[in-house]
Amino acid sequence: MEFRLTTAEIFCHLPDYPTIFHSFVLQKHDISPDFLVITGFLGYWEHEIEAHIHSVCLANADLVGAGEILYADGRFNLH
């Protein structure tokens, strides 16, 4: 088991605007497939925040190691 960068996009309804979806993005280091950190946050959300969760999309990826970084071979200016 190892920690991986996990992104959770939470879609919810707020009590003031029940017909509008709101999106909240959370990134944490978590262990799949249990996702205990994300599950704990969703439990807190359910009990402490008035917004009603509609759905959650999860994605996770390995952390980038030093050998995986590629350096750019140029300089780019944005105006």
Backbone torsions as a table, in degrees:
resi	resn	phi	psi	omega
1	MET	NA	132.1	176.2
2	GLU	-141.8	152.7	178.7
3	PHE	-73.5	140.7	176.6
4	ARG	-132.5	152.1	176.7
5	LEU	-68.6	121.6	-176.7
6	THR	-119.2	131.9	177.6
7	THR	-113.7	128.5	176.9
8	ALA	-119.1	123.5	173.4
9	GLU	-104.3	118.4	-174.9
10	ILE	-106.2	124.5	175.9
11	PHE	-102.9	130.6	-175.4
12	CYS	-146.1	166.0	173.3
13	HIS	-109.5	131.8	173.2
14	LEU	-91.7	147.2	-177.7
15	PRO	-59.3	-32.9	-178.4
16	ASP	-73.2	-26.7	-177.7
17	TYR	-133.6	73.1	-172.8
18	PRO	-68.4	-16.2	-178.6
19	THR	-95.6	1.0	-178.3
20	ILE	-113.6	132.5	173.7
21	PHE	-82.2	138.0	172.5
22	HIS	-115.2	148.3	-179.4
23	SER	-119.0	134.3	178.9
24	PHE	-129.3	128.7	-178.6
25	VAL	-111.1	131.7	-179.5
26	LEU	-127.6	131.7	174.8
27	GLN	-120.8	128.3	179.2
28	LYS	-144.1	161.2	170.5
29	HIS	-86.7	126.1	-174.4
30	ASP	-146.1	166.9	-179.0
31	ILE	-110.0	123.7	177.1
32	SER	-89.3	154.2	5.4
33	PRO	-93.3	2.0	-176.0
34	ASP	-78.7	-33.8	179.6
35	PHE	49.2	57.6	-176.2
36	LEU	-65.6	-35.6	180.0
37	VAL	-67.4	-47.5	179.7
38	ILE	-64.9	-42.4	179.1
39	THR	-61.3	-41.0	177.1
40	GLY	-63.1	-41.0	178.0
41	PHE	-64.6	-41.8	179.7
42	LEU	-65.7	-35.4	175.0
43	GLY	-63.8	-42.3	175.8
44	TYR	-61.5	-45.3	-179.1
45	TRP	-57.7	-45.9	-176.0
46	GLU	-61.6	-35.0	-176.0
47	HIS	-93.4	-26.3	-170.7
48	GLU	-112.7	-18.6	-175.9
49	ILE	-112.9	138.6	-174.5
50	GLU	-76.4	-12.6	179.6
51	ALA	-71.0	142.1	-179.9
52	HIS	-98.5	123.0	-178.4
53	ILE	-72.2	129.8	175.7
54	HIS	-94.1	-50.9	-179.5
55	SER	-159.1	162.8	179.6
56	VAL	-134.5	130.1	174.9
57	CYS	-108.7	127.2	-179.1
58	LEU	-112.5	143.5	172.6
59	ALA	-144.4	142.3	176.3
60	ASN	-142.0	155.9	-176.4
61	ALA	-147.5	155.4	175.0
62	ASP	-63.0	149.8	175.0
63	LEU	-71.7	146.5	-178.7
64	VAL	-75.8	129.4	177.0
65	GLY	-95.5	167.3	-176.8
66	ALA	-61.2	-33.4	-179.1
67	GLY	-75.4	-8.8	-176.1
68	GLU	-99.4	-4.1	-177.9
69	ILE	-84.3	128.8	176.1
70	LEU	-106.8	134.1	-179.4
71	TYR	-91.4	143.5	178.2
72	ALA	-72.1	147.2	179.3
73	ASP	-104.4	24.2	179.6
74	GLY	-155.5	173.6	177.6
75	ARG	-117.9	132.6	-175.7
76	PHE	-121.9	127.1	177.4
77	ASN	-106.7	130.2	176.9
78	LEU	-106.1	132.0	-179.0
79	HIS	-112.5	NA	NA
